[in-house]
Amino acid sequence: MENEINMIEKNQMWELVNRPFNKPIIRVKWVYKTKLNLDGSVQKHKARLVAKGYAQKPGIDYKETFAPVARLDTIRTLIALAAKNSLKMYQLDVKSSFLNGVLQEEVYVEQPDGFIVQGEEDKVYKLHKALYGLK
């Protein structure tokens, strides 16, 4: 959980602000996953902070939605071109790539359980970048 919060703060995804009266506050929750090795032993425990985006209302909290992923036929075409031209292909995974999406709308989320700032309990976070679970 600390790693997730550190990544969020390192990416300057949010800032703690006074609670707005005219904007909805989206709740957040922790999602946990245990990664296993091939032999079934525990490799690591992961925690991800996600927004309860199903509470967002179209036209108020967001205007449009999209998924920043490549279509399968595009990937197949690139692989075919690489094979035809004897090119090398590389694959990589960008950690927390979804968290780099800049928001157009004003979105506020509550402080996550376990990380509520002492003396600032009534404040909320204004998001600058997308959080998992948002529309």
N, C-alpha and C positions, 0 to 999 in steps of 0.2 A: 504494500500500500504506500509505503514511503517512497519507493522507486517511482511509482505512478505519479504521485504528487510532485516529486522533484522534476520529472519530465514535463509535467504541465507547467510548472513555474519556470523552468529553464526555457521553454518555448514561448513564454509570456502570453499564455492563452487567456488569462483572466486578470481582473483587478477587483479588490474588495471595495465595495461602494455602499452607500446608504441604500436601504430598501426603497425602490420606487413604488409609488402608490398607484400609478396608472398602467403598470406593466405586470403581466403574470410572472410568477417565479416558478421555474421548472425544478422539480425534485430530482435528486440524483441517488444512485445506489451503487454499491460495490458488487462486482461479479468476480467470483473466484474460480480458478482452474488449476488443477495439478497436472504438470507435464511429467510424463513417464519415459524412462529409458526403454529400449527394446526388451530388456529382461523383466520389465514390470516394476523396477525400483523407481523411487521418486527422483526425478531430475531437479525440479524446482516447483515452487508454488508461485502462481501469478495472480495479481489483482488488477482489475481494470475499473476505473470510475466511469460510469455511463449515465447519461441523462435519460430521464423517462420521457422521451420524445413523443410518445403517444398522447401526451397531454397538450401538445402544441396545436394551435388552431390555424388553419390556412388563412392567409391574408392578414393575420395578426402577428404570429410568431415567425412565419416564413412565407415566401412567395412561390418558390419552386423547389423541387427536390431532384437530386440526381446521384448516381453512384459513380465515383471516379475509378472505374475499372475498364479494362480493354475487353472488347467483344471477342468471343472465341474464334470467329471467322477471321478477324484481324490478326490474331496470334498465329493461326494456321497459315495465313498468307505470308507473314514474315518468316516463319519457319521454312516454308516452301521456297521463298526467294533466297534465303541463306543457303539452303541445300543446293539449289540450282547453281548458285554462284560460288560454291565451296567456301562460304564465309564461316567464321567462328561465331558462335552465339554464347552469350553469358546470361545468367539469371541472378537476380539479387532480390533481397527483401529489405524494404526500408522500414525500420522500426517506427511506429507511431506516425506513419505517413498521413493517415486520415486527419491527424491533429494539426496539419499544416493548412487546412482550408480556412481562408479568411471569411468571416461572416459579414453579410450586407446588413442584416437586421440587428436590432438591439435585443439581446437574449440574456436573461438573468437566471442564475441557478443558485440553489441553496448551498450552504457550506456542507461539505461531506462529513458524515459521521466519523468521529475519531480525529478530525482535523479542523475543529471549530476554534477560531482564534479567540483566545481569552480576552474578555473586555469588549469584544466586537461581535457578540453572539447575534445581535439583531441585524447585522449587515449581510449582504449577499454578494456573489461574484457576478460581475459583468463580463461576458465572454467576448474575447477578441477573435478567437479562432474556434473552429468546430470541435465539439466534444462527442465522443461515441454516443450514438443513440439519438442525436438530433435529426430532425427532418431535413 
